[in-house]
Amino acid sequence: MSETVKKFRKIGVLASGGDAPGMNAVIRAVTRCAIEHGVEVMGIKGGYAGLISDDVVKLGARDVSNIVNLGGTFLYSARCLEFKEEAGMQKAIETCRKYEIDGIIACGGDGTFRGATDLSNRGIPTIGIPGTIDNDITATEYSIGFDTAMNTTVQMIDRLRDTCLSHARCNVVEVMGRDAGGIAINTAIACGAVGCMINEMPFDEDALMKKMIRLRNEGKRQFIVVVVEGNPYYSEAFAKRIEEATGIETKFARLAHVVRGGSPTLRDRVTAARMSVRAVEELLAGKSDLVVCERGSSIVTTDINFALITDRMYKNKLRDGDLDKYSEEELEKMRAICDAKRRGFEDLYKIMDEISW
Ligand code: F6P
């Protein structure tokens, strides 16, 4: 065991923000990997809130048995406003000191990473693992939970399609993703949807209606239109407009949280294992303030702030001064990541357009 590994006697693990299938697989892998390296593990319950309220449990290797296949997170999760305030943060640091937690691995989305960097800056080295069904963390091509949520969405839409076919109907299906269209566009392609509305691409309602009328006249019986959530009034009203404009009876379904639960797929379990082992190794090697990312088929690490700023760049939410401390080379890297993400959506949308009729 190296000197730096010896320095770490105890680490904490938590899941924060919206839960995602595969978070349990992360908690298990982090725990087992750390124990394998001779390091104790504390499970922090309810995300960062557990650090504030001192809700911390010791995790042995057998405490994480039989959870790799379970959805949700057995440590529970929450979005914690108090942790955004300095007073809350200080309580969290006190809890870390009380239990002699030398570092933390936090699984979640961008809010979780903001918390992670706050902890790192206050002397608790923290590493983030992306866990969100939305796959909306720009620095990583993949976040744990995305595959399971998409597969569940496909199962749900397939069921709707059966009944649409029987009754010659259309179903507008609103899927999760917050502002990100990853679940929507992929499942639209996988389910043979006739249309898909996501924020990343322009959407022409009239063109879709005309296409549906033409296809119905050619004999098509079932129509699935996938719409990303975000505007709660849009999708339901859109279903009514389709019915009025096309004469095709149109139902509306909001899948909502149903796709956030359930047993994680192989993809999510294996990614959880790969990312968790990398996170533990980096933390024990003395690294901090990193987020573990997938690029291509590799697991890599990125500075959390670089990841957060890249995210703001992609979402057009940059604030004054955000880019000041980055070199031209780093900015180029950020732009390349954003461009690749945009291109990914354009490619999928084009594919969908060519075959959705
Ligand atoms: O970020 C994951 C997610 O499920 C989004 O897709 C969705 O918009 C949001 O969380 C819902 O949040 P909550 O569970 O707080 O309703």
Boltz pocket constraint, residues with backbone or C-beta under 6 A from the ligand:
constraints:
  - pocket:
      binder: B
      contacts: [[A, 18], [A, 19], [A, 109], [A, 132], [A, 133], [A, 134], [A, 176], [A, 177], [A, 178], [A, 179], [A, 229], [A, 260]]
      max_distance: 6.0
